[in-house]
Amino acid sequence: MRLRPDMRAHVLQAALQAIEEVGFDRLRVKDVADRADMSTGHVLYYFGNRDRIIVATLLMSEADLDERRRAELAGLTPPDALVRLVELYLPRSAQDVRWRLWAQVIARPPGDAETLARLDGFFHSWSGELAGIVRQLSPALDAEDFAARHCRMMDGLSSDVLLGVRDAGWARETALAAMRREL
């Protein structure tokens, strides 16, 4: 039996709320169920376990951000689009839930090829968007190579932000400075 899309979104929104309120370390399926106004058994029936809820929440969060990113960048000049893409890519703080979801999923990756392909698709979506901006700013550069390298660089910068070693402003300025040097 499949969960209706509206109910699935409702449960995943409840999961985001629970993660924000109790954090990953203390998150239980009961926390999600309570916020979704469902029984724990009902949530488990559809999602199976806590890890699947986390992966599904990450997929929903990334899909929402992917749509928002496309809309926000559509009307911007290439230099402004570059800045906004970097701002959207990087965590806003050490508590950024989307990036915390990524950390959890990286620590316990899903085993099925379909989910792994969807997760990889988000990287390629970001990288493709950045490559499009780079082609407008510096047509002579290998835009795909530039985008892949700089997205992976931003992944590394994000780790420092999540660990609380550096702040989001530092990560943003570091990423933009590196990109501008090559552009």
NORHU-V603693 format. One record per run of one state. SS is the DSSP state (alpha for helix, beta for strand, coil for the rest). FROM is the first residue (numbers start at 1). TO is the last residue. If there is no record, write none. Layout:
SS|FROM|TO + SS|FROM|TO
This chain:
coil|1|4 + alpha|5|26 + coil|27|28 + alpha|29|36 + coil|37|39 + alpha|40|47 + coil|48|49 + alpha|50|74 + coil|75|77 + alpha|78|89 + coil|90|96 + alpha|97|107 + coil|108|112 + alpha|113|137 + coil|138|142 + alpha|143|163 + coil|164|167 + alpha|168|182 + coil|183|183
